[in-house]
């Protein structure tokens, strides 16, 4: 009987050992699973921190690009306004030139009439000479004024071209920045 009890005790001890081994294996799996979960959580936290950092960087960049865009739009409005002013000025100067050309033709017609009258008498010649001299001085004044107006127009066009170049360079810089981002 003693032998039976010892055998039973050994079998029960072996059974308990098997249960312990089984529990250790299960606990080991749980620990490794917990370790994997901790690693994933840490990776997700790092990714979250990195994403938040990028969000802040992108917000700063968006603010910077918005500011640049506002500057470009303001510059565009200014250049457009200057262009419109210069266009209106050029049109007005073109009208002035047309008026001067018409007056020049009238003076030329008067000169031709004076030449015809030249054949009619010397007093008429003297009157015509004074009239022609007055007309010549008027023509010279108009020519000087035309040269001055043309010079001003050329200066205005040069300024417009310079502004347009600046605007184009600014737009190219903006486009490069927009493509980079």
Secondary structure, DSSP 8 states (H G I E B T S, - for coil): -HHHHHHHHHHHHHHHHHHHHHHHHHHHHHHHHHHHHHHHHHHHHHHHHHHHHHHHHHHHHHHHHHHHHHHHHHHHHHHHHHHHHHHHHHHHHHHHHHHHHHHHHHHHHHHHHHHHHHTT-HHHHHHHHHHHHHHHHHHHHHHHHHHHHHHHHHHHHHHHHHHHHHHHHHHHHHHHHHHH-
